[in-house]
Amino acid sequence: MKGRIHGLLCFICLLGLFIGFITPTAYACSRGPTTLEEDFLEASAIFTAKVTSVDAVYPSQKAAVVEPDKVFKGHSSAFVLTNDDSDQCGAGIEVGETYLFYSHGWDLPYVSVFDTHLRGTERTEKLTQWLSDRTEKQQPLPPRTETILTHRQGEIRVFFEHHDRGFSKKSFITNNSMYVPLSFFSDTLWYSADWNRDKNEIVIDTTNRLEFEEPAPDALLAPHRGAPKEISAAYNEIKIKVKSETLQEHPEAFVSGDEIFVPLRAIAEKLGYEVEWVDSSSSLILHLPLEQQSGPKTLSMRYRNKIGLEGSLEIERLTANEITYRAYHGHLSKGIEVKPETVPFAEMLKEELGYRKYGLQFYLRMDKQDIRMLVSYELLRKIESDASFREQVGVKLGEPMRHIPRNRILTVKKFE
């Protein structure tokens, strides 16, 4: 009898381990200590805004439409996204309240409970004061030469939309700002960049170039991480003019050796770009805001694998009862032809181990990139349960979307 009980207990323990292995783990929300400066540098944008609406979106998130007020960094967005579950660090955002947001990401600006601060609280007032001091206009200093410490020199990889421009060999971070040589704008991007010695002025403007030159092969080779370096910087009240307008607030430009170095973020934002910094990979991504991008924005659909191999099913045709897709998996090399497959739509609703195998996504396909859209739960249920409605959705796929919802949420009404 004791042997049977012991065997049963062992079986239960093994079963628990098996279930723990196959079941997605839920973690209580936590974060290690950070400094105010670290939070400032890692955020894509920092701004105050009043919340005008909050909508649940698939899967398990909330999208809040906001009316921006004051911007401390980057560009304020028309909405923010957060997880619905506080255990997943979701922020408790309420309609009618004003918050100080530290958003992350460019495509879908995300905030967690650590990035969302209710206006009027002591914590938020202190943060706002610190941000005001951190971003206030600096008084110009007299000409001087200083020794400065540079970080990640040659380790910063630059992306212009989806174009990989390689590692910028002479770029670095100093005094919490990213600096690039003046030649960066003409060599890596497609702008003219000139130095007028008589006026002590840098002039950066647009050109008629439409295509990038391929980066040199060595520009794509990852460098070794190096220690911070000291360099000599000569400051001489250099003015920066971008598209005929002189910048009023920016970190100082300086000369080091035979190069002029300029602050990248201030210039890029004046050129109309949103700057995304990915600290873990030392990647800098320049995005053109969605509303400024020309060309068609065609509605597209995919199902992403939620269980098993990473990959997606890119939908080519959707009818009442069938779906045609091309399956792309993470291990496939680019350029490999993938043949389309047609299966019953019910295949998309299959479960494995009690969990839905595929997750639905809509996105806008554009010349330079794909822009993800959000999905209301009502739309998701309607697609899964209503065959005639699926037919309507299928007709819309591949068509240009002329009006993009402010909160980026697709609803049933969009397809009726």
Secondary structure, 3 states (H helix, E strand, C coil): CHHHHHHHHHHHHHHHHHHHHHCCCCCCCCCCCCCHHHHHHHCCEEEEEEEEEEEEEECCEEEEEEEEEEEEECCCCCEEEEECCHHHCCCCCCCCCEEEEEEECCCCCECCHHHEEECCCHHHHHHHHHHHHHHCCCCCCCCEEEEEEEECCCCCEEEECCEEEEECCCCEEECCEEEEECCHHHHCCCEEEEEECCCCEEEEEECCCCCCCCCCHHHHCCCCCCCCEEEEEEECCCEEEECCEECCCCCCCEEECCEEEEEHHHHHHHCCCEEEEEHHHCEEEEECCHHHCCCCCEEEEEEEECCCCCEEEEEEEECCCEEEEEEEECCCCCCCCCCCEEEEHHHHHCEECCEECEEEEEEEECCCCEEEEEEEHHHHHHHHHCHHHHHHHHHHCCCECCCCCCCCEECHHHHC
